[in-house]
Amino acid sequence: MVSEGKETPVAKILDYGKHQYQQKKRQRQSAKPTMKEVKLRPNVDEFDYGIRIERATKWLTKGDHVKFQVRLRGREHQHRDRAHELLNRIVADLKEVGKVQTFDMKGLIVQLVPAS
């Protein structure tokens, strides 16, 4: 049935197998975990860092993947070690709810997946 509210109901003829296949495909697609992205700077404030970690914890417990990226601009490129320390701190703070999928030190990216 397409519409029942009118005096003459409108019905649509379709292939039931195709209909079932499309419903299963939609379910599988909605069940896929999404990738959430968090961008940080190497000199991020403690309060902002705490909010980002809290949000990432919520996403990981929900089943989503989280990608942290540290962006360097200008003279910040001279202090890449601070960015490395920040990424290591993120991994240490989220080790209970997530595990590292990829850790790219050159691109300053770490991807976390929910811990099983």
N, C-alpha and C positions, 0 to 999 in steps of 0.2 A: 504494500500500500504506500502510495506516495503522499496522498492527502485524503483525510477522512472527513474533514469538517464541512465539505460542500454537500449539496443534495445528491450529487452523483459522485461516488468515490472514484478516485483515479488510482489505477494499479499499473505496475510496470512489470513486464515479463523479462526475467533474466536467468542466466545459467547459475544454478545453485552452487555448483562446485567452484565456479569462478568467484562467486560472492564469498564463500568460505575462505578461499585462498587469500583474497584481498583483506579480509578481517584478520586472519592470522598474520599476514605481512604487516599490517598496521600495529598489531600488538607487539611483534618482535621489534619494530622500529621504535616504539615508545619505550620499550624496556632497555634500550641501549643506554649506557651511562654517558653523560655529557661531560665535556671538558670545560672546566671553569678556569679562567686565567686571572692571575694576580700579578700586577706589575709593581715593582718596588724600585726605589733609589737606594744607593749604598748608605746614605746618611738618614735613614728613615727614623722618625721619632718613636719612642717606646710605646706611646699610646696608640699610634697608627699601626705599629707592628702588632700589638696585641689584638687590635680589631681584625686585622687581616688573618692572623693565626686562628682566632675564634671562628671567623667565617669559613676558613678552610676546614677546620675541624667539623663544623656543621655539614659542609658539603661532602666530606669524606665519609661521615657516618651515614649520610643519606645514600651513598653509593656512587657519587660522581667522582671523576678524576679531576685533579687540581694541578695546574701548571704555574710555577712561580718563575718570573723573569726579572732579573735585576738589570736596569738600564743605566748606562753610564753616558754622561754628556760632558764635553769639554775636558777640563783638567781632571775630572773623576777617573779618566782612563789611566792616569798615573798610579791610582790606588786600587788596582784590581783585587788586591789582597783583602780589602774591606768587603768587597762583593762576595768573595769566596767564603769569608767568615760568616757573612749573612746567610748564604745558602746552607752552609753547614749547620748554623743555628736553627734554620727552618726545619731541616731534616731531623735534628735532635728534638725539637719541640713537638713535631708531629709523628714521631716514631710509634706512638701507642695507637694512633688511629689510621695511619697510612704507611705504606712502604714505598721505597724509591723505585720507579720504573726506569727512568733515564736521568742521568746527572751529567750535564754538558758544561764543563768548566770553561771552555772557550767561548761558548755562546751565553754563559751565565744563566742557564735554564735548568730547572729541576722539575720533573713530573712525578707526582705521587698518585698511587692508586689505593683504594681502601684495603686495609689489612684484613685478611680472612681469619 
